Amino acid sequence: MKAQADLPVGKALGIGLIVLATLVSPSLALRSSWKVPLEADLLVNPVPGTQESVGAGSVIYAQRCAVCHGDTGQGDGPSSLSLRVRPANLSDPELMAQPDGRL
């Protein structure tokens, strides 16, 4: 009798795992498929990192990026939870070590 009582729970758990895998796999695929041409590694940011350009970039970031990436760039902006793929953590040292052209 106990095996029959456990059947609906096991079935629900199995269905739940299938649904979870279906929801998670597209976002993992999107993150792992970031491909750039080899020549992109040779590109250099054409804008010098002056005080003026950094200030202008800060204004643009606040207007267009912070809503998803957050004020500190950690991918935790107010809109990040509603996105299918979580925004990148722009303060991640591994990400920031990428060549300009790859970013």
LOTORDO-441208 format. One record per atom (N, C-alpha, C, O): atom name; x, y, z. Coordinates in Angstrom, 2 decimals. Last residue first. Layout:
N
+-------+---------+---------+---------+
: atomo :      xx :      yy :      zz :
+-------+---------+---------+---------+
:    CA :       X :       Y :       Z :
...
+-------+---------+---------+---------+
END
This chain:
103
+-------+---------+---------+---------+
: atomo :      xx :      yy :      zz :
+-------+---------+---------+---------+
:     N :   34.92 :   41.49 :  -25.53 :
:    CA :   33.80 :   42.00 :  -24.75 :
:     C :   32.82 :   42.70 :  -25.65 :
:     O :   31.81 :   43.21 :  -25.18 :
:     N :   36.81 :   41.04 :  -27.41 :
:    CA :   35.98 :   39.90 :  -27.03 :
:     C :   34.77 :   40.37 :  -26.23 :
:     O :   33.72 :   39.73 :  -26.24 :
:     N :   38.14 :   43.48 :  -27.55 :
:    CA :   37.37 :   43.01 :  -28.70 :
:     C :   36.45 :   41.85 :  -28.37 :
:     O :   35.41 :   41.70 :  -29.01 :
:     N :   39.51 :   43.58 :  -25.03 :
:    CA :   38.45 :   44.54 :  -25.38 :
:     C :   37.54 :   44.01 :  -26.49 :
:     O :   36.32 :   44.08 :  -26.39 :
:     N :   40.02 :   40.32 :  -23.51 :
:    CA :   40.44 :   41.43 :  -24.39 :
:     C :   39.25 :   42.32 :  -24.75 :
:     O :   38.11 :   41.85 :  -24.77 :
:     N :   39.18 :   39.66 :  -20.07 :
:    CA :   39.00 :   39.40 :  -21.50 :
:     C :   39.51 :   40.59 :  -22.32 :
:     O :   39.44 :   41.73 :  -21.87 :
:     N :   39.16 :   40.35 :  -17.46 :
:    CA :   40.47 :   40.02 :  -18.02 :
:     C :   40.39 :   39.73 :  -19.52 :
:     O :   41.42 :   39.56 :  -20.17 :
:     N :   36.53 :   40.60 :  -16.75 :
:    CA :   37.27 :   41.83 :  -17.01 :
:     C :   38.66 :   41.58 :  -17.58 :
:     O :   39.27 :   42.49 :  -18.14 :
:     N :   35.91 :   37.90 :  -16.26 :
:    CA :   35.28 :   38.61 :  -17.37 :
:     C :   36.09 :   39.85 :  -17.74 :
:     O :   36.31 :   40.12 :  -18.92 :
:     N :   37.47 :   37.49 :  -13.98 :
:    CA :   37.67 :   36.65 :  -15.17 :
:     C :   37.08 :   37.32 :  -16.41 :
:     O :   37.68 :   37.30 :  -17.49 :
:     N :   36.43 :   39.33 :  -12.11 :
:    CA :   37.80 :   39.49 :  -12.61 :
:     C :   38.06 :   38.67 :  -13.88 :
:     O :   38.81 :   39.11 :  -14.76 :
:     N :   33.30 :   40.79 :  -12.30 :
:    CA :   33.98 :   39.49 :  -12.26 :
:     C :   35.38 :   39.63 :  -12.87 :
:     O :   35.51 :   40.02 :  -14.03 :
:     N :   31.76 :   42.96 :  -12.61 :
:    CA :   32.88 :   43.11 :  -11.68 :
:     C :   33.67 :   41.81 :  -11.54 :
:     O :   34.60 :   41.73 :  -10.74 :
:     N :   29.66 :   42.30 :  -14.18 :
:    CA :   30.71 :   43.10 :  -14.80 :
:     C :   31.89 :   43.36 :  -13.87 :
:     O :   32.90 :   43.91 :  -14.29 :
:     N :   28.00 :   39.57 :  -14.52 :
:    CA :   28.59 :   40.28 :  -13.40 :
:     C :   29.80 :   41.02 :  -13.95 :
:     O :   30.86 :   40.42 :  -14.17 :
:     N :   25.39 :   39.63 :  -16.99 :
:    CA :   26.75 :   39.32 :  -16.56 :
:     C :   27.15 :   40.16 :  -15.35 :
:     O :   26.71 :   41.30 :  -15.18 :
:     N :   21.95 :   38.90 :  -16.25 :
:    CA :   23.00 :   39.78 :  -16.77 :
:     C :   24.37 :   39.40 :  -16.20 :
:     O :   24.48 :   38.92 :  -15.08 :
:     N :   20.41 :   35.75 :  -16.88 :
:    CA :   20.88 :   36.73 :  -15.90 :
:     C :   21.99 :   37.59 :  -16.50 :
:     O :   22.88 :   37.08 :  -17.17 :
:     N :   17.92 :   35.31 :  -19.22 :
:    CA :   19.33 :   35.06 :  -18.92 :
:     C :   19.80 :   36.15 :  -17.98 :
:     O :   19.61 :   37.34 :  -18.25 :
:     N :   15.34 :   36.30 :  -18.95 :
:    CA :   15.54 :   34.87 :  -19.17 :
:     C :   16.98 :   34.46 :  -18.85 :
:     O :   17.22 :   33.39 :  -18.29 :
:     N :   14.53 :   38.68 :  -16.39 :
:    CA :   15.19 :   38.33 :  -17.64 :
:     C :   15.42 :   36.82 :  -17.74 :
:     O :   15.66 :   36.15 :  -16.74 :
:     N :   13.63 :   39.43 :  -13.95 :
:    CA :   12.61 :   39.16 :  -14.96 :
:     C :   13.22 :   38.72 :  -16.30 :
:     O :   12.49 :   38.43 :  -17.24 :
:     N :   15.84 :   40.01 :  -12.42 :
:    CA :   15.08 :   38.81 :  -12.10 :
:     C :   14.05 :   38.46 :  -13.16 :
:     O :   13.64 :   37.30 :  -13.26 :
:     N :   16.78 :   42.49 :  -13.39 :
:    CA :   17.52 :   41.26 :  -13.66 :
:     C :   16.71 :   40.00 :  -13.41 :
:     O :   16.87 :   39.01 :  -14.12 :
:     N :   15.70 :   44.94 :  -12.79 :
:    CA :   15.06 :   44.17 :  -13.86 :
:     C :   15.70 :   42.80 :  -14.09 :
:     O :   15.20 :   42.02 :  -14.90 :
:     N :   17.37 :   45.94 :  -10.74 :
:    CA :   15.96 :   45.68 :  -10.47 :
:     C :   15.25 :   44.87 :  -11.56 :
:     O :   14.29 :   44.17 :  -11.25 :
:     N :   20.57 :   44.16 :  -10.96 :
:    CA :   19.69 :   45.32 :  -11.11 :
:     C :   18.24 :   44.96 :  -10.92 :
:     O :   17.89 :   43.78 :  -10.93 :
:     N :   22.72 :   42.42 :  -10.67 :
:    CA :   21.61 :   42.35 :   -9.71 :
:     C :   20.70 :   43.57 :   -9.77 :
:     O :   20.12 :   43.97 :   -8.76 :
:     N :   25.18 :   42.33 :  -11.84 :
:    CA :   24.09 :   41.59 :  -12.48 :
:     C :   22.84 :   41.51 :  -11.63 :
:     O :   22.00 :   40.63 :  -11.83 :
:     N :   27.05 :   43.98 :  -10.70 :
:    CA :   27.07 :   42.57 :  -10.31 :
:     C :   25.93 :   41.75 :  -10.90 :
:     O :   25.73 :   40.59 :  -10.52 :
:     N :   27.36 :   46.74 :  -10.96 :
:    CA :   27.72 :   45.87 :  -12.08 :
:     C :   27.69 :   44.39 :  -11.77 :
:     O :   28.27 :   43.60 :  -12.53 :
:     N :   26.43 :   48.42 :   -9.05 :
:    CA :   27.83 :   48.02 :   -8.92 :
:     C :   28.25 :   47.02 :   -9.99 :
:     O :   29.36 :   46.49 :   -9.94 :
:     N :   23.78 :   48.79 :   -9.83 :
:    CA :   24.63 :   49.97 :   -9.63 :
:     C :   26.11 :   49.62 :   -9.56 :
:     O :   26.96 :   50.42 :   -9.96 :
:     N :   22.82 :   46.38 :  -12.38 :
:    CA :   22.91 :   46.90 :  -11.02 :
:     C :   23.88 :   48.05 :  -10.92 :
:     O :   24.71 :   48.26 :  -11.80 :
:     N :   22.20 :   45.37 :  -14.87 :
:    CA :   23.48 :   44.97 :  -14.27 :
:     C :   23.65 :   45.46 :  -12.84 :
:     O :   24.54 :   44.98 :  -12.14 :
:     N :   19.63 :   46.54 :  -15.35 :
:    CA :   19.84 :   45.09 :  -15.41 :
:     C :   21.10 :   44.66 :  -14.65 :
:     O :   21.06 :   43.70 :  -13.88 :
:     N :   19.90 :   49.23 :  -14.77 :
:    CA :   18.60 :   48.60 :  -14.51 :
:     C :   18.72 :   47.08 :  -14.56 :
:     O :   17.97 :   46.39 :  -13.86 :
:     N :   22.42 :   50.01 :  -15.69 :
:    CA :   22.24 :   49.69 :  -14.27 :
:     C :   20.92 :   48.99 :  -13.97 :
:     O :   20.84 :   48.22 :  -13.01 :
:     N :   22.29 :   50.76 :  -18.41 :
:    CA :   22.81 :   49.45 :  -18.02 :
:     C :   22.45 :   49.03 :  -16.60 :
:     O :   22.20 :   47.86 :  -16.33 :
:     N :   21.41 :   53.36 :  -19.04 :
:    CA :   21.07 :   52.24 :  -19.92 :
:     C :   21.44 :   50.86 :  -19.41 :
:     O :   20.94 :   49.87 :  -19.93 :
:     N :   22.10 :   55.30 :  -17.10 :
:    CA :   20.87 :   55.45 :  -17.89 :
:     C :   20.45 :   54.16 :  -18.58 :
:     O :   19.25 :   53.88 :  -18.70 :
:     N :   24.53 :   54.44 :  -16.05 :
:    CA :   23.40 :   54.69 :  -15.13 :
:     C :   22.08 :   54.74 :  -15.89 :
:     O :   21.06 :   54.28 :  -15.38 :
:     N :   26.05 :   54.37 :  -18.42 :
:    CA :   25.80 :   53.14 :  -17.66 :
:     C :   24.58 :   53.32 :  -16.75 :
:     O :   23.71 :   52.46 :  -16.69 :
:     N :   26.15 :   57.11 :  -19.06 :
:    CA :   25.49 :   56.16 :  -19.98 :
:     C :   25.14 :   54.88 :  -19.23 :
:     O :   24.04 :   54.35 :  -19.40 :
:     N :   27.64 :   58.01 :  -16.86 :
:    CA :   26.30 :   58.55 :  -17.12 :
:     C :   25.51 :   57.58 :  -18.01 :
:     O :   24.35 :   57.29 :  -17.74 :
:     N :   30.01 :   56.59 :  -17.23 :
:    CA :   29.23 :   56.41 :  -16.00 :
:     C :   27.80 :   56.89 :  -16.17 :
:     O :   26.86 :   56.27 :  -15.68 :
:     N :   30.96 :   57.67 :  -19.62 :
:    CA :   30.54 :   56.26 :  -19.57 :
:     C :   29.70 :   55.96 :  -18.34 :
:     O :   28.76 :   55.16 :  -18.41 :
:     N :   31.66 :   60.21 :  -18.75 :
:    CA :   30.59 :   60.06 :  -19.75 :
:     C :   30.05 :   58.63 :  -19.75 :
:     O :   28.85 :   58.42 :  -19.87 :
:     N :   33.76 :   59.46 :  -17.00 :
:    CA :   32.59 :   60.18 :  -16.51 :
:     C :   31.40 :   60.06 :  -17.45 :
:     O :   30.27 :   59.82 :  -17.01 :
:     N :   35.51 :   58.30 :  -18.83 :
:    CA :   34.97 :   57.48 :  -17.75 :
:     C :   33.73 :   58.14 :  -17.16 :
:     O :   32.75 :   57.46 :  -16.85 :
:     N :   36.14 :   60.52 :  -20.38 :
:    CA :   35.42 :   59.40 :  -21.00 :
:     C :   34.81 :   58.48 :  -19.95 :
:     O :   33.73 :   57.93 :  -20.15 :
:     N :   37.41 :   62.19 :  -18.42 :
:    CA :   36.23 :   62.65 :  -19.16 :
:     C :   35.44 :   61.48 :  -19.75 :
:     O :   34.22 :   61.43 :  -19.63 :
:     N :   39.60 :   60.69 :  -17.64 :
:    CA :   38.61 :   61.06 :  -16.64 :
:     C :   37.29 :   61.49 :  -17.31 :
:     O :   36.21 :   61.18 :  -16.82 :
:     N :   40.22 :   58.19 :  -20.20 :
:    CA :   40.46 :   59.47 :  -19.53 :
:     C :   39.37 :   59.72 :  -18.49 :
:     O :   38.34 :   59.03 :  -18.46 :
:     N :   40.91 :   55.79 :  -21.79 :
:    CA :   40.33 :   55.79 :  -20.44 :
:     C :   40.65 :   57.06 :  -19.67 :
:     O :   41.27 :   57.00 :  -18.61 :
:     N :   40.03 :   56.33 :  -25.24 :
:    CA :   41.02 :   56.30 :  -24.16 :
:     C :   40.33 :   56.41 :  -22.79 :
:     O :   39.29 :   57.05 :  -22.66 :
:     N :   38.36 :   54.27 :  -27.41 :
:    CA :   38.14 :   55.41 :  -26.50 :
:     C :   39.17 :   55.32 :  -25.37 :
:     O :   39.17 :   54.35 :  -24.62 :
:     N :   38.76 :   51.94 :  -28.80 :
:    CA :   39.22 :   53.18 :  -29.42 :
:     C :   39.06 :   54.41 :  -28.52 :
:     O :   39.58 :   55.48 :  -28.84 :
:     N :   40.00 :   48.99 :  -27.50 :
:    CA :   38.99 :   50.02 :  -27.28 :
:     C :   39.50 :   51.34 :  -27.86 :
:     O :   40.57 :   51.81 :  -27.47 :
:     N :   41.21 :   46.80 :  -30.00 :
:    CA :   41.48 :   47.60 :  -28.82 :
:     C :   40.39 :   48.66 :  -28.71 :
:     O :   39.92 :   49.18 :  -29.72 :
:     N :   41.41 :   43.49 :  -31.31 :
:    CA :   40.77 :   44.81 :  -31.27 :
:     C :   41.04 :   45.50 :  -29.94 :
:     O :   41.09 :   44.87 :  -28.89 :
:     N :   42.34 :   40.95 :  -31.14 :
:    CA :   43.31 :   41.99 :  -31.50 :
:     C :   42.73 :   43.39 :  -31.43 :
:     O :   43.47 :   44.38 :  -31.49 :
:     N :   40.22 :   39.29 :  -30.69 :
:    CA :   41.20 :   39.44 :  -29.61 :
:     C :   42.21 :   40.55 :  -29.89 :
:     O :   42.86 :   41.04 :  -28.96 :
:     N :   38.96 :   39.16 :  -33.11 :
:    CA :   38.40 :   40.07 :  -32.10 :
:     C :   39.38 :   40.29 :  -30.96 :
:     O :   39.38 :   41.35 :  -30.33 :
:     N :   40.02 :   37.15 :  -34.62 :
:    CA :   40.59 :   38.49 :  -34.80 :
:     C :   40.04 :   39.50 :  -33.79 :
:     O :   40.61 :   40.58 :  -33.63 :
:     N :   38.39 :   34.97 :  -33.98 :
:    CA :   39.74 :   35.05 :  -33.42 :
:     C :   40.33 :   36.45 :  -33.53 :
:     O :   41.05 :   36.90 :  -32.63 :
:     N :   34.99 :   35.88 :  -33.21 :
:    CA :   36.05 :   35.55 :  -34.17 :
:     C :   37.43 :   35.73 :  -33.53 :
:     O :   37.60 :   36.56 :  -32.63 :
:     N :   33.29 :   34.39 :  -30.43 :
:    CA :   33.76 :   35.58 :  -31.14 :
:     C :   34.84 :   35.14 :  -32.13 :
:     O :   35.52 :   34.14 :  -31.91 :
:     N :   30.54 :   33.06 :  -28.72 :
:    CA :   31.66 :   32.84 :  -29.61 :
:     C :   32.01 :   34.14 :  -30.32 :
:     O :   31.13 :   34.88 :  -30.74 :
:     N :   28.80 :   31.72 :  -26.30 :
:    CA :   29.37 :   33.03 :  -26.60 :
:     C :   30.64 :   32.82 :  -27.42 :
:     O :   31.68 :   32.45 :  -26.88 :
:     N :   27.40 :   29.55 :  -25.37 :
:    CA :   27.60 :   29.67 :  -26.81 :
:     C :   28.16 :   31.04 :  -27.21 :
:     O :   27.99 :   31.46 :  -28.36 :
:     N :   26.84 :   29.48 :  -22.70 :
:    CA :   28.00 :   28.72 :  -23.14 :
:     C :   28.28 :   28.90 :  -24.64 :
:     O :   29.32 :   28.43 :  -25.12 :
:     N :   24.51 :   31.02 :  -22.44 :
:    CA :   25.75 :   31.48 :  -21.82 :
:     C :   26.97 :   30.76 :  -22.38 :
:     O :   28.03 :   31.37 :  -22.53 :
:     N :   22.63 :   29.49 :  -23.83 :
:    CA :   22.92 :   30.85 :  -24.27 :
:     C :   24.24 :   31.34 :  -23.69 :
:     O :   25.01 :   32.01 :  -24.39 :
:     N :   22.60 :   27.15 :  -22.29 :
:    CA :   23.05 :   27.10 :  -23.68 :
:     C :   23.42 :   28.49 :  -24.19 :
:     O :   24.41 :   28.65 :  -24.90 :
:     N :   21.49 :   28.11 :  -19.95 :
:    CA :   22.85 :   27.58 :  -19.93 :
:     C :   23.42 :   27.54 :  -21.34 :
:     O :   24.59 :   27.84 :  -21.55 :
:     N :   18.96 :   28.78 :  -20.87 :
:    CA :   19.83 :   29.85 :  -20.38 :
:     C :   21.27 :   29.37 :  -20.29 :
:     O :   22.19 :   30.15 :  -20.53 :
:     N :   17.93 :   26.23 :  -21.62 :
:    CA :   18.14 :   27.29 :  -22.62 :
:     C :   19.06 :   28.40 :  -22.14 :
:     O :   19.87 :   28.90 :  -22.91 :
:     N :   17.97 :   24.75 :  -19.07 :
:    CA :   18.89 :   24.43 :  -20.17 :
:     C :   19.00 :   25.52 :  -21.23 :
:     O :   20.11 :   25.73 :  -21.73 :
:     N :   15.93 :   25.62 :  -17.32 :
:    CA :   17.32 :   25.99 :  -17.07 :
:     C :   18.20 :   25.79 :  -18.30 :
:     O :   19.08 :   26.61 :  -18.55 :
:     N :   13.50 :   24.59 :  -18.25 :
:    CA :   13.64 :   26.03 :  -18.04 :
:     C :   15.09 :   26.46 :  -17.93 :
:     O :   15.45 :   27.54 :  -18.39 :
:     N :   14.00 :   21.85 :  -18.36 :
:    CA :   13.57 :   22.55 :  -19.57 :
:     C :   13.76 :   24.06 :  -19.44 :
:     O :   14.14 :   24.73 :  -20.40 :
:     N :   14.56 :   21.29 :  -15.70 :
:    CA :   15.61 :   21.11 :  -16.71 :
:     C :   15.28 :   21.86 :  -17.99 :
:     O :   16.16 :   22.42 :  -18.64 :
:     N :   12.00 :   21.81 :  -14.62 :
:    CA :   13.16 :   22.60 :  -14.20 :
:     C :   14.28 :   22.50 :  -15.24 :
:     O :   14.88 :   23.51 :  -15.60 :
:     N :   10.49 :   19.77 :  -15.86 :
:    CA :   10.16 :   21.18 :  -16.09 :
:     C :   11.35 :   22.07 :  -15.75 :
:     O :   11.68 :   22.98 :  -16.50 :
:     N :   11.77 :   17.53 :  -14.76 :
:    CA :   11.75 :   17.73 :  -16.21 :
:     C :   11.47 :   19.19 :  -16.55 :
:     O :   12.12 :   19.78 :  -17.41 :
:     N :   11.22 :   17.89 :  -12.05 :
:    CA :   12.61 :   17.90 :  -12.51 :
:     C :   12.70 :   18.13 :  -14.02 :
:     O :   13.59 :   18.82 :  -14.50 :
:     N :    8.41 :   17.65 :  -12.08 :
:    CA :    9.04 :   18.90 :  -11.64 :
:     C :   10.48 :   19.00 :  -12.12 :
:     O :   10.91 :   20.07 :  -12.55 :
:     N :    8.15 :   14.98 :  -12.82 :
:    CA :    7.64 :   16.03 :  -13.72 :
:     C :    8.28 :   17.37 :  -13.37 :
:     O :    8.66 :   18.13 :  -14.26 :
:     N :    9.28 :   13.80 :  -10.51 :
:    CA :    9.86 :   13.57 :  -11.84 :
:     C :    9.43 :   14.64 :  -12.83 :
:     O :   10.25 :   15.16 :  -13.59 :
:     N :    7.47 :   14.67 :   -8.55 :
:    CA :    8.89 :   15.04 :   -8.46 :
:     C :    9.56 :   14.89 :   -9.82 :
:     O :   10.33 :   15.76 :  -10.24 :
:     N :    5.15 :   13.42 :   -9.42 :
:    CA :    5.20 :   14.88 :   -9.36 :
:     C :    6.64 :   15.37 :   -9.32 :
:     O :    6.99 :   16.35 :   -9.96 :
:     N :    5.95 :   10.75 :   -9.07 :
:    CA :    5.57 :   11.23 :  -10.39 :
:     C :    5.65 :   12.76 :  -10.45 :
:     O :    6.17 :   13.32 :  -11.41 :
:     N :    6.32 :   10.67 :   -6.31 :
:    CA :    7.44 :   10.40 :   -7.21 :
:     C :    7.18 :   10.91 :   -8.61 :
:     O :    8.07 :   11.45 :   -9.26 :
:     N :    3.69 :   11.20 :   -5.51 :
:    CA :    4.78 :   12.09 :   -5.09 :
:     C :    5.98 :   11.91 :   -6.02 :
:     O :    6.57 :   12.89 :   -6.47 :
:     N :    2.26 :    9.03 :   -6.59 :
:    CA :    1.97 :   10.40 :   -7.03 :
:     C :    3.08 :   11.38 :   -6.67 :
:     O :    3.38 :   12.30 :   -7.44 :
:     N :    3.65 :    6.82 :   -5.16 :
:    CA :    3.67 :    6.97 :   -6.61 :
:     C :    3.33 :    8.39 :   -7.07 :
:     O :    4.07 :    8.93 :   -7.89 :
:     N :    3.22 :    6.50 :   -2.47 :
:    CA :    4.41 :    7.24 :   -2.88 :
:     C :    4.43 :    7.54 :   -4.38 :
:     O :    5.17 :    8.43 :   -4.82 :
:     N :    0.99 :    4.88 :   -2.43 :
:    CA :    0.87 :    6.23 :   -1.89 :
:     C :    2.04 :    7.10 :   -2.33 :
:     O :    1.88 :    8.30 :   -2.54 :
:     N :    2.02 :    2.49 :   -3.43 :
:    CA :    1.00 :    3.20 :   -4.20 :
:     C :    0.86 :    4.64 :   -3.72 :
:     O :    0.63 :    5.54 :   -4.53 :
:     N :    3.76 :    1.78 :   -1.37 :
:    CA :    4.30 :    2.05 :   -2.70 :
:     C :    3.30 :    2.81 :   -3.56 :
:     O :    3.69 :    3.68 :   -4.34 :
:     N :    1.98 :    1.24 :    0.73 :
:    CA :    2.85 :    2.41 :    0.81 :
:     C :    3.41 :    2.77 :   -0.57 :
:     O :    3.54 :    3.96 :   -0.89 :
:     N :    0.82 :   -1.19 :    0.00 :
:    CA :    0.00 :    0.00 :    0.00 :
:     C :    0.87 :    1.26 :    0.00 :
:     O :    0.53 :    2.25 :   -0.66 :
+-------+---------+---------+---------+
END
